[in-house]
């Protein structure tokens, strides 16, 4: 093995570990919800906004970063570190705020905005090492995001406390540690400036048929993903009759990390859109079937793990499709449009799902999430012939 290959693996390992730790802040509010509801400190509907505010913050942060070209004007590692520390401070401060007050939602918004300097920047840093394996590298980053999103579910058990402050405090400490891990990271030889944001070209995301199909597929994916992550714990707790199922939830989300890497490997050798379509058919089917399967807990748990594996496996491929289909000068704008629309949608589905679960039951409420990926799969299947063939070898 060459020194270059060793350096690539070491730096990608550092980057992945840093992302895992920092992204633990994303669902810290979701982990705190059972304790908050149990103590009568928040209603389920209001609790949904502890996660939805993170989504909205991420959208705002992404737009500001794109308009100001922060990822190109600043050293990417310093931007990553600064945003990780901001997320850590906002999350730690959450332990001192009223859990359902305005300050709590504002701090969740700030934490989400800070993620705009971590998640997209992490993809840029990973892509700097790409050599015919972009799908795999972005898949590794999304896998790290997935593990980080599941990590806070383990914190109450590790700390031996179910108090709502435990999730916030633990995630804040982990985020600060993750920020420090980026310091020894070195970017690869392909690190370059990302094309600037062009507001006037936003409509190109709809006018261009290939971009339109890729974005419709992505919206179908996002309709399902974050709502599933936010509320799968409520479903499992209801089905198993246990107040705390953090280990099970972490396992379901962690399965998605393996899915991201496997889908990335396949997509680099086959057709990205077809890989995404197959993943969405599988995940959408799980969403529809898991409610009826809850009468048989072992079967439902198996479906939950399959759902966790497939629901995020396709995620990296939507960005890769946009990169391959966009005019070079507008790649940054098209990625920003895709991300912003997708995360705006997630805020709505995260808030909608507890209402559906209250009316239809936890399992049948999840069936509504199947609509997005099943329709998105149609768009991606239509997109498949428009994508360039993967390079041989």
N, C-alpha and C positions, 0 to 999 in steps of 0.2 A: 504494500500500500504506500502511495506517495505521500510526501509531506503535505502537499496541497489537499489531498483527500482527507488526511488526518485533521488538518486545520478546518476544513469544511464541516466535518462531523462534530468537532469540538465546539465550534462557534454556533452551529445550529442547536446543539444540546444546551448551550448557555442561553440562547434566545428562547428556546421552548420552555426551559425551566423558569425563566424570568416572566414569560407570559402567563404560565400556569399560576404563579404566585400572585401576580398583580390582578389577574382576572377574577380572583376569589372575591373581590369587592362587588362584582356585578350582581350576584344573587344572595348577598348577605342579608338583604331585606326580606327576601323570600324565606330564608331559613328562620328568621326571627318571627315570621308571621304566626306559626302555631302557638308559640308562647304568648304573643300579644293578644291573639284571639282568646286563648284559654284564660287570660287574666282580665278579659273584658276591656282591653285597652284600644281595640280597633275592630271594625266590622270587616267581613270578608271583602266587600266591595271597595272599601277604602284601602284595605291592605293591598289590593291589586296595584294601586298607584305607587307603592313603594318600589315596585319593579318597573312600572310604566314610566315613572319619572327618570329612571336610568336610561331607558330607551330614548326618551325625548332629549335628555341631556347629550346623549351620544350623537343624535342628529344635529343638534346645535353646534356641538364641538367639531363635528366633521365639516360642516359648512364653513365655520370660521377658519378652520385649518386650511380648507381648500381655497377660500378667497384670499387669504394671506400667504398661501404657499409655505406654511410653516415647516412642512417636512423637507422642503428644499432649501429654505433660507437659514435653517438652524441645523446644527449637528444632530443627526437622527438619534444618536445615543443620549445626548443631553435632553432632547425633547422627550424621549421615552422616560428617562429618569425623573425629569421635572413633573411630568404628568402622573407617573406612578406615585410620587410623593404627595402630589395634590389629592389623588384618589385616596391615599392612605389617611391623610389628615381629615378629609371630609368624612370618611367612614369611621374613624376613631371618634370624631366629634359627635357622631350619631348617638353614642352611648350617653351623652350629656344632654341630649335634646328630648323634648316630649315625643314619645314614639309615634304619635299620629298627628302631630302639629305641623304647622307650616314649615318650621325649620327642618323637620325630618325630611319632608319632601324636597325642600331646597337642597339639602345636603346630598340626597340621592341624585338629584339633577346634576350637581357639581361632579360627583363621582362618575356619572355617565359621560359628561363632557370631557373629563380627563381621559377616558378610555379612547377618545379620538386620537390621542397622542401615543397610544400603546398598540391597539389592535391593527389599524392600517399601517402604522410605522413598522410594526413587526413584520407585516407582509412585505413591505418594501425591503427591509433588511434581509429577509429570507430569500427574496427574489434576486438579491445581489450575488447569490451563490448558484443561481440556476444554470444548468447546462443540459438542456433537453429533458429536465425533470421538474419543470415549473409546477405542474399539477401536484406532484408529490411534496414539494417544498411548501406550497401554500396549504396543502392538506395537513402537513405537520403543524403549521401555525394554527390552523383552525382546530386541529386536534388538541393543541395546547390550550386554546380558548375554551374548548369543551371540558377538558379536565379542570381548568381553573374555575369554570362555572359550577362544576359539581363539588369542588373542594370544600366550600363552606358548610355543606351538609354533614361533613365529618366533624366539624369543629365542636359542636356541643358534646358529642360522645368523647372526643379526645380530652376536652376540658372537664368532663364530668359534670356539666351544668347545662340545663335546658333554658336558662335565663336568656331573654332576647338580646341582652347586651353582649353575650358571649360571641355570637356570630359576627357582630360588628367589630368588636375588639380584635378577635382573631384574624379576621379578614384584613383589617387595617395594618396589623403587624406584618402579615404575609406580603401585602402589597409593597410596603417599604423594603422588605428583604428582596422582593423581586426586582424592584428598581435598582438596588445595589448590584444585582447580578448582571445587569446589562453593561456595567463599566468595563469588564475585561473582554467583552464581545468585540470582534473585528469584522467589519463588513467585507463582502466578497468583491471580486474585481469588476462586477457589473453594476455597482452602485452608481446611479446617475440621477439627474434631476427628473422629477415627474412632470409630465406636461401640465401647464397651468390650467386653472379653472376659467372657463369662458361662459359666463351666464347666458350670453346671446345664443349659445349652441345647445342649451338645455333641451330644446324641442327636438334635436336630432335623435335623442334617445327614443322618440316615438316615430319620427318620420322614417328612419332607417329600419327596414323590415327585420333584419337580423338582430339589431339591438332591441327592437320592440319585443321580439319573441324571447330573447334572453332575459329581458326585464320582466316580462309576464311570468316566465318560469321562476325567476327569483322571488317575485311577489307571492306566488303560490307556495314556495318553500318557506318564506318568512311568515306567511299566514299561520303556519303550523308550528314552526320551530320554537320560538321563545315562549309562546303560550304553553306548549307541552312541557318545556323545561320548568316554567314557573309553577305549574299546577300538578305535575305528575306525583309529587309527594302527597298532596291532598287525596288523590285517587288511591294511592297505595295504602295510606293510613286508614282510609275508609274501608277498603277491601280487606285488609289484614286485621282491622280492629285494634290498631296500636297507635298511641299518641306520637311516637317518634319512629320514623323509618329512614333516618338520614343515611344509613349505610346502604340500604336498598337504592335510594335515589342516586347516591354517588355512583353505585355500580351501573345503573341505567345510563347515566350521563357519560360515565367513563367508557362504556361500550362504544359511544360515538367517536371517541378519539381513535380507536382502532378502525372504525368505519372510514374516517377521513383519510387515514394513511392508505388503506387498501384501495379506496376509490381513486385516490391520487395516482397510485401506481398503475391502475387499469386505464385511467383517463389519458395518461401520457402515451399509452400504446394503442388505444382504441379511439372512440369518438366521445368527447367530453359531454356533449348534449345527450347522447344515448345513455351514458353512465348516470347522468343526473336524472333522466327520465325514469330509468329502472329503479333508482333509489326512491324517487317520489312515489312511484306506484306501490312499492313495498311499505313505505312509511304511511302513506295515506290509507292503505288497507289495514295497517295496525291500528290507526286512529279509529276506524270504523268498527273493527272487530273487538277491541279491548273491552268495551262496555259489556257486550253480551258474554264475553269470556270470564267476567268477574265472578260468575257463579262457580267457576272452577279456579281457585286462586293460583294453583301451580301453572295452569295454562296461561292465565292472565300475566303472571310474572314473566313467563317465557316471552309472551308478546311484548311486554314492556321493555325487555332487554333487546329484542329485535327492533323495536321502535327506536330505542335509544341509539342503536347501531346505524340505522338507515336515515333517521330524521336529519342528521347533520352531515352525513357522508358526502352528499353532493355539494355542500356549501362552497367549497373552494372553486368548483368548476364554473360557477356563474361569473365570478370575477375573471377567470381565465378566458371565458367566452367573450366577455366585453373587451378584454385586451386584444384578442385576435380579430375582432370585428370592427373596432373603432379606428377612425383616421388617427394617425400617430399624434397629431397636435391636440386631439380632443380626448385622449385616453383618460386623463385626470378628471375631466368634466363628466364623462360618461360613468366612471366608477363612482364619483360623488353623487350623481343623480340616482344611480342604482342603490347605493347604500342608504341615502337619505329616505327615498321612498320606502324601502324595505323596513327600516327601523321605525318610521312613522306608522306603518301598518301594524307592527308588533305591539305598539302601545295600545292600539285599539283592541286587538285580539286578547291581549293579557287582561284588559279590563272587562271584555265581553265574556270570557270563559267562565268566571265565577257565577255570573248571572245565569248562563246556560246550564251550569252544573246544579245550581239551586233549583231550576225549573225542571230539568230533565234527569237529574242525577249525575254523579261524577262521571260514570262511564259513558252514558249517552251524550253528555255535553261534549266529550272528547270527539265524538263522531263528526261534529261540525268542523273540526280541524282538518278532517280528511278531504274536505272540498277543495282547499287550496292546492295541495300537492297533486291531486288527481287531475285537476285542470292544468296545473303547471307542467305536468308530464306531457300533455298534448302539445303545448307550446315548444318544449324542448325537443320532442320527436320531430316536429316540423322544422326546427332549426338545424338538426343534425346534418342534412346534406349541404348546408351553407358553410360549414366549418372546414378549415384546411385540414388535410390529412396529416396525422402525426409523422414526425421525421422517423425514418427507418433507423433501426439500431437501438 
